[in-house]
């Protein structure tokens, strides 16, 4: 299991991931009240840009009233593209009464968390 954490607005943001055969299970949670707010599934595909790169198609289930799909979809698309595998992301981050600046700060930390997770998973994949 790969675990990455970031401090954000007085709480932790955590990403946990594990390969399941060729596929990847991911949990992203944190803030004042971690929960399950969305589940995103990323399926790898060839890029539609004609550059021979990889991309992903993401399908999402959102719990009513939750916005966790923004983060979950980001993780699902990037990880499915990066590792060319199916990715399931369960996401739940909650902070109460946030300003726009605080939301931007959280998204910046989420981007750092995702980059750390990608690096950690690449190391895991290299090990025999």
Secondary structure, DSSP 4 states (H G I P E B T S, - for coil): -EEEEEEETTEEEEEEEEEETTEEEEEEEEETS----EEEEEEEEE-TTSSS-EEEEEEEEE-TT--THHHHHHHHHHHHHHHTS-EEEEEEEE-SS--HHHHHHHHHHHHHHHHHHHHHHHHHHH--
